[in-house]
Amino acid sequence: MTLKVTALIIESMLMTSIESVDDHDIEILTLCIENEALCMENAALKIKFRTITSLLQATQTVLENDI
């Protein structure tokens, strides 16, 4: 889920009375926030992977040209 969806869920919860918010709603919100954090972590890891792959390709090219 995106931050926008998470924000909409929070907004929806805020518009309801406190009595109608149950543990299930809180669990869903918690999972949405955790999911968003994992998506951001995944994006960062993808960038690192691409960087390492590029460096390996450059190193391979240099080694091939030196041989």
C-alpha beads as a LAMMPS data file, in Angstrom:
LAMMPS data file: protein, C-alpha beads

67 atoms
66 bonds

1 atom types
1 bond types

-500.0 500.0 xlo xhi
-500.0 500.0 ylo yhi
-500.0 500.0 zlo zhi

Masses

1 110.0

Atoms # bond

1 1 1 0.000 0.000 0.000
2 1 1 1.060 3.528 -0.539
3 1 1 1.272 6.307 2.000
4 1 1 -1.870 7.774 0.445
5 1 1 -3.851 4.597 1.164
6 1 1 -2.468 4.466 4.700
7 1 1 -3.429 8.106 5.194
8 1 1 -6.961 7.395 3.935
9 1 1 -7.292 4.531 6.403
10 1 1 -6.133 6.773 9.254
11 1 1 -8.523 9.513 8.145
12 1 1 -11.379 7.029 8.011
13 1 1 -10.565 5.804 11.506
14 1 1 -10.423 9.361 12.837
15 1 1 -13.849 10.149 11.389
16 1 1 -15.444 7.236 13.254
17 1 1 -16.160 7.225 16.928
18 1 1 -13.561 5.760 19.237
19 1 1 -15.991 3.029 20.266
20 1 1 -16.229 1.707 16.711
21 1 1 -12.445 1.343 16.273
22 1 1 -11.525 -2.170 17.287
23 1 1 -8.370 -4.252 17.493
24 1 1 -8.906 -5.412 13.914
25 1 1 -8.792 -1.822 12.623
26 1 1 -5.626 -1.136 14.600
27 1 1 -4.049 -4.339 13.300
28 1 1 -4.868 -3.371 9.695
29 1 1 -3.355 0.081 10.203
30 1 1 -0.249 -1.430 11.795
31 1 1 0.150 -3.835 8.875
32 1 1 -0.262 -0.976 6.386
33 1 1 2.473 1.014 8.104
34 1 1 4.769 -2.024 8.274
35 1 1 4.094 -2.726 4.598
36 1 1 4.975 0.833 3.642
37 1 1 8.237 0.596 5.593
38 1 1 9.089 -2.682 3.841
39 1 1 8.332 -1.128 0.439
40 1 1 10.747 1.720 1.180
41 1 1 13.395 -0.740 2.382
42 1 1 12.863 -2.823 -0.760
43 1 1 13.334 0.240 -2.974
44 1 1 16.592 1.084 -1.196
45 1 1 17.839 -2.491 -1.609
46 1 1 16.996 -2.434 -5.323
47 1 1 19.113 0.703 -5.754
48 1 1 22.020 -0.907 -3.878
49 1 1 21.702 -4.059 -6.000
50 1 1 21.763 -2.041 -9.233
51 1 1 24.809 -0.111 -8.022
52 1 1 26.691 -3.295 -7.107
53 1 1 25.730 -4.897 -10.428
54 1 1 27.010 -1.862 -12.337
55 1 1 30.278 -1.889 -10.398
56 1 1 30.735 -5.602 -11.076
57 1 1 30.092 -5.082 -14.788
58 1 1 32.591 -2.220 -14.886
59 1 1 35.170 -4.330 -13.036
60 1 1 34.610 -7.229 -15.428
61 1 1 35.100 -4.921 -18.414
62 1 1 38.356 -3.558 -16.979
63 1 1 39.645 -7.057 -16.242
64 1 1 38.736 -8.288 -19.729
65 1 1 40.544 -5.358 -21.336
66 1 1 43.681 -5.888 -19.213
67 1 1 43.981 -9.578 -20.132

Bonds

1 1 1 2
2 1 2 3
3 1 3 4
4 1 4 5
5 1 5 6
6 1 6 7
7 1 7 8
8 1 8 9
9 1 9 10
10 1 10 11
11 1 11 12
12 1 12 13
13 1 13 14
14 1 14 15
15 1 15 16
16 1 16 17
17 1 17 18
18 1 18 19
19 1 19 20
20 1 20 21
21 1 21 22
22 1 22 23
23 1 23 24
24 1 24 25
25 1 25 26
26 1 26 27
27 1 27 28
28 1 28 29
29 1 29 30
30 1 30 31
31 1 31 32
32 1 32 33
33 1 33 34
34 1 34 35
35 1 35 36
36 1 36 37
37 1 37 38
38 1 38 39
39 1 39 40
40 1 40 41
41 1 41 42
42 1 42 43
43 1 43 44
44 1 44 45
45 1 45 46
46 1 46 47
47 1 47 48
48 1 48 49
49 1 49 50
50 1 50 51
51 1 51 52
52 1 52 53
53 1 53 54
54 1 54 55
55 1 55 56
56 1 56 57
57 1 57 58
58 1 58 59
59 1 59 60
60 1 60 61
61 1 61 62
62 1 62 63
63 1 63 64
64 1 64 65
65 1 65 66
66 1 66 67
